[in-house]
Amino acid sequence: MRIAVALLAAGVALGTAHAESARRTGAVDVNEVELRAGPALTFPAVGTLKKGETVIIVREEDTGFLAVVPPANVVSWVRQIHVGKVEGLEAGKANVPVTVDGAEVMAGADKEQKPTNRVTTRLPKGTIIEISGPAVRIDNASWYPITPPEGDLRWVPRSAIRSTSLSALAPPPYVRPETPAFTVAADGSKPGRPAAATLPTALTDHRLWAKASDAETAGDYATAKALYARIYQDLWEQKAERDAIVICYNRYTRCDTALKQGDTSPPRTRTESRSEPPQASGGKWSSPGYLQELQKVYLDGQPVFSLKDDRGGVAYYATAVSGLNLRNFGDKRVQLYGTVASRPELYKPHFTVERVEVAK
């Protein structure tokens, strides 16, 4: 009970910071409201929301509409000629790179209806998107339905949404045993890294989850604890799946326990690398560039990053070996050391990163 009270108190303490963040949650307060492809009633309707459904609000428009993250059942569309070769769609979804700069993303409602004429965002060359169904021939062009990428929004009237308060939530504590922190290797020999792709999407999609995980990994338990408290509150507001809430709650209590035991190691700010030096044979250094994490893309259970050169072009897709966190280098110009190979599911060569150095 004390932990639950502490969690609620942390959420209350963070209330002001959360209110000032770019995104908020809101609940539909009318029986039904149409989701629009733009910030006015003149834009096409692309679905409906029922009373009580929760949306993530990105910003408020001058027209009296709110820009929101598309709900899970909404799709967008891209032209087939703007993406690379699609393989593995038999499983239902496939990750594919955009092959042109400024590829248009069209708003849609679902895979049974054709795309609207509303462009909601444009994607740079090399962006990985998630295709969610086979190509459809519409008006002499072939289109793929896709999961709306980051920056692809929908709109609802402000009058239809009731703003919610995070600090008013008081969820009961959970007593469910902690989810195992490690996955077992295929040969059963020893534990491996946590498999990021197996986490509930309610966690991996949350804007603060990566930051909280990185803070905990770096030993900054106070920051991690505060971030997990905010995520926990959001999950309750959004009525997220139980597993996501439990995992977040356990992360929070783990950080709280570390703080009470006096483990307050400061976050690492220097270059991370493997404990053993990289092998000379087969390894190479990349040219300097900037790392950018791809949304919802994993390779062998690891998050995938693009390494962009100084002109913004994608040179490699990269994943890290165990013990190296590439998220800590997102705002730095770096060079990567490791091995390079071709992977059929990636548009550019794959870099297995063993070491990272900040470029001079």
Secondary structure, DSSP 8 states (H G I E B T S, - for coil): -HHHHHHHHHHHHTHHHHHTSS-EEEEE-SSEEEEESSSSTTS-EEEEEETT-EEEEEEE-TTSEEEE---TT--EEEEGGGB-----GGGS-EEEEB-STTEEEEE-S-TTS---S-EEEEE-TT-EEEE-S--EEETTEEEEEE---TT--EEEEGGGEEE--GGG------------S--B-TTSSSB----GGGS-HHHHTSTTHHHHHHHHHTT-HHHHHHHHHHHHHHHHHTT--HHHHHHHHHHHHHHHHHHHTT-------S--B-SS---STT-EE--SEEEEEEEEEEETTEEEEEEE-TTS-EEEEEEE-TT--GGGGTTSEEEEEEEEE--TT-SS-EEEEEEEEE--
